[in-house]
């Protein structure tokens, strides 16, 4: 558990921002919805949270990959029947 280790043994150069980023990253990697993390961090807009941490949301990456295949003109997504 990286977060527990970071909290238990912070190095002299560990900042509050480092711990905040570790917390947010760990929460998202554990499946906490990005909207909830955004509230916890006190971001005025979820856009801020998505800009900073969106790459850590696994299902968002999967959806983006699927959309890219569709936009590239793929006939079907892996595991799905084709359109023709």
Secondary structure, 3 states (H helix, E strand, C coil): CHHHHHHHCCCCCCCHHHHHHHHHHHHHHCCCCHHHHHHHHCCCCHHHHHHHHHHHCHHHHHHHHHHHHHHCCCCCCCCCCCCC
